[in-house]
């Protein structure tokens, strides 16, 4: 940096104070010149510095502009990249969707071909095993008592010219609803998929139409298990030849699946295949778990000249005569049971959930209606004595409706106090001269109102000391009562202590090791196996307590001792 000039000194003016102010000496001029030069030089330096600052500011502005432009360009490049990536992803997504659609179409084609092929093989296999019989028109007429087709049914056919499977289905839906008005109700189940057939278990399927007694009412027709349990007759619609092995195989597979699910209360069921012009009728029967089939050849279905054909007359008769569709119980005409869901199946009954949380027990066959009546009478008798048993209402012969009760889950094992209360409950029942005769874990549940343990399933109940044949479950019954099975005449006086022994075995079932659970869950099919199992069971002081029950004077005290000796046996 250049040396700045020193400013002029004031000493000259002080030293010449004695001189005249107007005197113009060379010295003064020189001082003024020096002062002017100083300020000029300083001004130049300031201008140079200002120019530098301007240049610096200009450079900073340019730099900022460049950075802004660079950032802007970067953002635009990034945005372009994102848009390109988004476009790429959309293209990939479109390709995947197209490929998925293509694969789905191919899968449907393969599934259809596989199912069609499988049903054809199934039909031919059953036929080769002589499980299928083709019957003529005369044999078909022996199936039913024929009814006269009414004119209002015939008039439904006049304006209709059905073609294509969907239109045939819609047309048949109208006709079938009109035809099945006496005892049955029909629903379109083509999209319900409530069956996984034994032929094609990989996918759920269903017939186009399912019939069931109109005494049943339920809103949730998507409840697959419920439909499987109450279906009576099925119908399948085709738009082409109906006598193909694949069509026949599919329909008999449906019939077989339903019959196997209902074999304890139904020995035969019926179905039909139609393309609106012709119809084939099918019948499935079960004997010793072997299902055999009969089916007709195609016969005319659509009326001609307003006259009922044999096919139409046969279908009308199938849906309106009192054939043995289900080994039916005797519904009153006005009886309607509103079903919510299927709960369980016992040996004698089907149990459904109904509105308000209650349950309906429906007798499987008329053979068991006496047991239902016995349960109804027994529960009302005990209720009159203020004993805690389910409230029961008889809707009709073979149908009981009662208050709700809840299953005891594996993770919700009863407490010690609950079991002691159960002993007291059993003692009250016995004090009225009544024995349960089928005490086991499945027949002990929780009252839906207060959660207390109660006994259910009173169909085998009897009077104390009554001479009876064996009834109940061999798994948990008293050893001495098993003699009924081995005795030549099969009768024995049933004693209250037998119920106590069954309850003790139930306690052991709840409280014992996992090994016992795995064994006891497998139902004992023979009395000898049950006896052998309990004779070898040596846990929870069982043998000492069962001895007191069998030989002592107070079986209830013996039962309670189970809880004294086992203060907390896994409970």
Buried (B, 14 or more C-beta within 10 A) or exposed (E): EEEEBEEBEEEEEEEBEEEEEEEEEEEBEEBEEBEEEBEEBEEEEEEEEEEEEEEEEEEEEEEEEEEEEEEEEEEEEEEEEEEEEEEEEEEEEEEEEEEEEEEEEEEEEEEEEBBBEBBBBBBBEBBEEEBBEBBEEEEBBEBBEBBEBEEEBBEBBEEBEBEEBEBBBBBBBEBBBBBBEEBBBBBBBBEBEBBBBEBBEEEEBBBBBBBBBBBBEBEEBEBBEBBBBBBBBBBBBBBEEBBBBBBBBBBBBBBBBBBEBBEBBBBBBBBBBBBBBBBBBBBBBBEEEEBBBBBBEBBBBBBEEEEBBBBBBBBBBBBBBEBEBBBBBEBEEEBEBBBBEBBEBBEBBBBBBBEEEBBBBBBBBEEBBEBBBBBBBBBBBBBEEEBBBBEBEBBBBBBBBBBBBEEBEEEEBBEBEBBBBBBEBBBBBBEBEBBBBBBBBBBBBBBBEEEBBBBBBBBBBBEBEBEBEBBBBBBBBBBEBBBBBEEEEEBBEBBBBBBBBBBBBBBBBBBBEEEBEEBBEEEBEEBEBBBEBBEEBEBBBBEEBBEBBBEBEBBBBBBBBBBEEBEEBEB
